[in-house]
Amino acid sequence: MRITLFAACFLAFTVTSALAQSQLENPTNGSNQSGQGIISGWICNASVIELVVDGTIRVQAPYGTLRGDTQASCGDVNNGFGFQVNWNELGDGTHSLVVLADGNQFAQATFTVKTLGVPVLTGFSGTYQLQEFAGRNVTIQWSEPLQNFVITGWSSSGGPYGLQPMSRAEIAQHKTD
């Protein structure tokens, strides 16, 4: 009896410790998603990573990509997982994601998808200015392959493109979170 209880406690501690050394990085809980994106994160030890979206869509994510930032936590660097997704395929609304490692849940997130009405928007283009975003005037352009906007340039108060990037202090000053 004591041996069985010890084994059960050891197993529970081991699973809890292993799952504590992991992180779902995208999507974050409460985030907004659209266009082409990636479900990504890392876990120190796993054989199989599964993603379950809305309790019905279940796929296996590639696991073992190099992540130098996990060396200190995991003792090695082949801990990343990632799965490309067209968020628009899920449709507008709130969705859920559960991430499993070897059948055990280690992360979950609820996120909102907003589309332009179709899974893949074709035949459109456009370039736009975002005024005073992060202390810069930012130029964005529609990217059909990404189904999203990409930054194509920036200027500072009418200055030329190619100025020095902002310091960490300047970035922190402009953050809203």
FENSUL-V847612 format. One record per backbone hydrogen bond with DSSP energy under -0.5 kcal/mol. CO is the residue of the C=O (numbers start at 0). NH is the residue of the N-H. If there is no record, write none. Layout:
BEGIN
co->(CO/CO)
nh->(NH/NH)
END
This chain:
BEGIN
co->(0/1/2/3/4/5/6/7/8/9/10/11/12/13/14/15/16/17/19/20/22/22/25/27/30/32/34/36/37/38/39/39/40/41/47/47/48/49/50/50/51/51/52/52/55/56/58/60/61/64/64/66/67/69/69/70/76/76/78/79/79/80/81/82/84/84/85/86/86/87/92/94/95/96/97/98/98/99/99/100/103/106/108/109/110/111/112/117/119/125/127/128/129/129/131/132/135/135/136/137/137/138/138/139/140/141/142/142/145/147/149/152/154/154/155/159/166/167/168/169/170/170/171)
nh->(4/5/6/7/8/9/10/11/12/13/14/15/16/17/18/19/20/20/21/43/24/41/39/30/111/113/86/84/39/82/24/25/80/22/49/101/60/99/52/58/53/97/55/56/57/52/50/48/81/78/79/69/70/73/74/74/66/78/42/63/64/40/61/38/36/86/88/89/90/90/112/110/53/108/51/105/106/49/101/103/100/98/96/29/94/32/92/115/121/141/139/130/132/137/133/135/132/137/154/129/139/151/152/127/149/143/146/147/35/142/140/138/136/156/158/162/170/171/172/173/173/174/174)
END
